[in-house]
Amino acid sequence: MDILQLSHYLDNLLEINSIRDAPQALNGLQIQNRGEIKKIGLAVDLCQATIDLAVEKQCQMMFVHHGVFWSGLQPIRGQHYEKLSAMIQANLGLYSAHIPLDLHPAYGNNRALADLIGLENLEPFGEYDGIKIGFKGSISATSAENLGKVLEQKLGSQVKVIGQGEVKTVGLVTGGAADIVKQAIQEGLDCYITGEGANHHFHEATEGNCILIFAGHYGTETGGVKSIGKHLKEKFDIDSEFLHYPTGL
């Protein structure tokens, strides 16, 4: 299978052309290559470090959540040139999926995080630009502290728990979605989980009696690319490898 065939399949699977995203996000095939795709490098972020890892691991393509084009039109020079040049010289293709990967009901970041904590009775939650991209549901009763420890252990990232008490209902949206804590409060959820937030979110959560957990932007968004890699192995017998390069954020 070549990169154009695989990209066409991924476009349909992730509904790339029908899901809105940030104005400057570019979803889908970002860099083409030549030849057969035998191994895919999976990464949260496209950066020089993950490019180098993909080349080292002899990948022909990368599948990432945060791609190379985020700032609109820009000259190909400096670090931007170095990244593109390294990929083209290594015949390394690139496919990126942002919001379409966040909200996919089976292979998305939010579904992976929901499964990780055993969230049941799933319902869409967390409206962003008119689309609900996360989930809400119920878990076996546990303390906020214990839930934080579970996340820390399973994600391998530092977790910040704001508030305390018993948790039975949870809403979650991966990445940098702390503003959605307001929606969790309005719906009376015990807890809201996201990746990262700002100082004022502490007060919104405590005053709204909603436990807020920051489990890391990077950490909460590793699940989607891994799920896609597993799916492509089962569907097309294409190997993949997760290129772990945590930011600690």
C-alpha positions, -999 to +999 in steps of 0.1 A: +000+000+000+014+034-009+008+066+010-019+079-013-040+048-009-035+048+029-043+085+032-075+080+012-085+052+037-076+074+067-095+104+053-127+083+052-121+066+085-115+099+103-140+119+082-113+145+076-133+165+051-164+169+072-151+178+106-143+214+114-110+223+130-090+254+139-086+277+108-049+270+103-050+232+111-043+211+081-057+176+084-048+147+062-017+140+041+008+168+047+039+153+031+039+127+003+066+101-002+074+073-027+072+036-024+053+011-002+044+018+034+058-010+056+061+008+089+045+039+104+059+061+132+032+072+156+037+104+175+017+131+193+039+159+179+057+164+147+091+179+158+127+173+149+131+147+177+102+125+164+114+129+128+148+117+139+132+087+158+111+078+127+142+078+105+161+057+131+133+032+133+131+029+095+096+043+091+083+053+057+055+075+071+045+093+103+010+095+117+007+124+142-018+145+161+000+178+158+014+182+123+040+205+108+017+233+095+001+254+123+010+290+114-006+296+080+016+306+052+053+307+062+086+307+044+105+274+042+136+284+061+152+279+095+137+251+116+108+248+092+132+241+064+152+216+085+122+195+093+108+194+058+143+188+043+150+159+067+117+142+059+120+146+021+156+134+022+145+103+042+115+097+020+094+100+051+057+109+046+034+126+070-003+123+079-018+145+106-052+144+123-061+170+150-098+174+160-108+144+138-086+122+159-098+138+192-134+129+186-134+096+167-158+073+186-136+042+183-100+053+178-099+088+191-080+104+220-110+108+241-123+073+236-088+060+245-088+080+277-123+070+286-114+033+282-082+038+302-102+048+333-131+024+327-157+051+319-191+035+313-225+047+299-206+070+275-224+101+261-209+129+240-197+158+261-176+189+258-188+213+231-160+229+209-171+250+179-205+233+179-191+198+181-190+176+213-155+162+212-152+144+245-172+120+267-190+119+300-200+088+319-198+069+352-170+050+370-170+028+400-169+051+430-134+062+439-116+091+455-102+120+435-068+111+448-070+075+437-083+085+402-053+109+399-029+080+408-045+057+383-040+083+356-005+090+366+004+053+365-013+045+332-003+076+313+032+079+328+028+117+333+025+140+362-011+146+373-025+176+391-057+170+411-076+201+422-102+193+448-111+162+468-140+139+474-158+109+459-160+106+421-187+087+403-194+108+372-167+121+350-164+143+319-132+144+298-117+162+269-081+155+261-054+182+254-058+219+263-095+220+270-097+234+306-124+259+296-148+230+293-148+227+331-177+252+329-198+226+310-189+199+336-201+222+364-233+230+345-240+193+341-233+185+377-204+161+371-182+151+400-150+154+380-136+168+348-103+155+333-083+173+306-046+179+298-037+213+310-052+246+320-046+281+334-046+296+369-082+308+367-095+273+361-085+264+397-111+289+410-138+280+385-135+243+395-134+248+433-162+274+433-182+251+410-177+221+433-162+201+404-129+181+409-105+191+381-077+169+370-049+180+347-033+148+333-010+164+308-016+177+273+009+152+258-001+123+281-038+125+274-032+126+236-011+095+232-040+071+230-054+081+196-023+076+175-017+042+192-053+031+185-049+040+148-016+021+147-033-010+161-062-007+137-039-004+106-020-035+118-052-055+121-066-041+088-036-040+065-008-058+084+012-025+084+037-023+113+039+007+135+059+020+165+050+047+190+077+074+190+076+085+226+089+121+231+071+135+261+070+172+268+061+169+305+032+194+298 
